[in-house]
Amino acid sequence: MKTMMLAFAAIAIIAIGASFGLNQAGFSAAEQGAGSAVRLD
């Protein structure tokens, strides 16, 4: 049981870290969907 809880905690930490890291690196949905060729008239 202790090992399973440790694994769940590790999954949560990895998921949060990956989400934060990818957003900081410019891989968010908003940055991927917008580019320099988008016209906003």
C-alpha positions, 0 to 999 in steps of 0.5 A: 500500500505504501508503494502504491501511494508513493507511485501516485505521488510521483505521478502527480509530481511528474505531471505537474512538473511537465505541465509547468515546464512545457508551458514555460518552454512555449508548448502551450495550446495558445502559443501553438495555435497562434503564429505570425501569419494570423491576421487580427482585423 
